[in-house]
């Protein structure tokens, strides 16, 4: 990837950080727009019911109120936020006739100030006829369960299966079964959701500023809802304060705000409160997976079986089909001769589910790695040795798995060895044995997790990029990805600088604007470097080739002798015979200075297509102390060895590893969105939804192996979600390992002190 003296592969400080640290970046909520009015919503207080009547008269007469909207006067049709689900699951932007979860939008108020809008929204009187609610996917699929969409004939929203024609456990001498719950999580980005909609900004159309991961994906739904051509809708994502997947969705609040702006011909702003965010922004996970693993007398896997039930929420969208990724990644890092997977997804009276860091892949690793530990214990084999015994080997790649994943490359044992060495695994096991023998009240748990994940999944392996050299010598780079904290400006500038020799501070990145960037799939699925990064690499190389031909013409030299020099191009060995990039850009736009047949300009654009996904992997080792008197769990060490292919900038990689590990640990020990039996959320604020701070985390020990992907010139694989995927089962296994000798086989996540203490008490009875 990088030659001698290359900047690539080195830790380069992030260009984004000075403005972030000084607070000079402008987020959508910072915008100062003349004549701005504000939007607020009344939401359903019940999980399931019919709307019997609605009285908006008091709200309409309140101070500052500009308009009050319901489903009857807004003029927006139900919209289907994800095309793979049946059309009868379409969601009315404002509920019409029926509400299906606490948080369903019922009415909207536009007023001169946010406070006036909120007061008026609260004054709308709605009478409901309550219906029975169902809040778990398992219960929703039972006979007699309340049905959310009568036209669906039940609550089954999606189903998938493979390997159902044979018994995957035939021939096994040891068979173990465990139910693994991947509980519902909230995304909780630091910046909640929102939108600023400016009508008339695009010749009768509209411009919206929205904190989103994929602005191009917002353009068509808005255009369709408003009856506009897509070209009349401009979507701009300014600085975005975190995404993690939930900010890749299209929300009904966007449609209402944009429609109100068009109807009123005034700019409209909606800013989500944290309590609204906890109810309205899509949730993640919520899988219940019954896993069964069969092994032979030598500790080799015979077959794997999984029965999965997951939750789509009240309006099935992308969360409905994420079980396909769980199914696809069920072979994990192992030689598994037979796999049977059956996944069902149900609609329930809860917040819709969508993508959340890992999106279907963590669930696969969670159930496979947990059942691997259960099987290792049943067979009396050390968990690390059991994994080693069953790994796929480097010579097996490329490999199409039984579940349809097309693995590119992998050295799983190398990552395991590095993690075990870094953790001092043998010494940890010796210390564990000592504490067990002594009956120490603080027992040591050691959890191992090996994973492989898919990045740039479900067709996300191509992306737009353009490189253009301006007449002042600066470089404009355009990409279809959309950064929200990952360090794209730094990474992409490094690539262009490495090829063209242009200083990084002379490179401007243009992104997140549908009128400035032709197309773009956005940023999700850990795809940006392997897609947009390679697009910019190829575009830069093409620009360089053209510039060398132009320089050869102007300097009367052979193109083969023209090389990158300081600030431009020069004849090899003759530094005085040179041209700056400004000289070259000006010459490229001058008909009299270009060679015959050369097009004007120094620019190139393309859509890079890696043809398929890439498959990062790694091994994590978690070390916990469990207080057997209180059930408290303390994560004392976390060791991660993640392989994301060839590394461009170790600083960026380690940042992603640390952030990902923190979110994975949070699922294992802390976070859980819960509802009561009536569908009322009981974790609707940060007073009730438990999120860890840095004080609850040790300093993570993150390192890397590098196994290049053959699917792109950079050799890159994704890293944004690996830390989350690898860490959760490692910590979960560690907690279960700490108390396994006491007769406790499994504890559901999150492994809270209450749950651990209850398991200890039950085992002692």
Order of alpha helices (4+ residues) and beta strands (2+ residues): alpha-beta-beta-alpha-beta-alpha-beta-beta-alpha-beta-alpha-beta-beta-beta-beta-beta-alpha-beta-alpha-beta-alpha-beta-beta-beta-alpha-beta-alpha-alpha-beta-beta-alpha-alpha-beta-beta-beta-alpha-beta-alpha-beta-beta-beta-alpha-beta-beta-beta-alpha-beta-alpha-alpha
